[in-house]
Amino acid sequence: MMSTAGRDTGCNYIVLRCLDDRYVLVVDGDKRVVAKPKKKNVQHLQVSEHTDRDLQARLLSGEEVSDDQVREVLERLTTSSKEVD
């Protein structure tokens, strides 16, 4: 996900959890860590075509995810999206 509004415009995030139909909690493993995620309006996010199945499975099963894992996945996904462009 990429932020399209606010001070964090252009930042890439991973959705940690959905709060309701309007808000999600997002993390980047750096400024927004798993212990303190950012509450973000879904209208201010652009959906990415890329997904990390391993991280997705961990989050859906309720396993804890580390900031290192989040940073690694974001780096890999942003690198692969730049190669496609």
Secondary structure, DSSP 8 states (H G I E B T S, - for coil): -EE-SSTTTT-B-EEEEE-SSSEEEEE-SSSS-TTS-EEEEGGGEE--S---HHHHHHHHHT----HHHHHHHHHHHHHHHHHH-
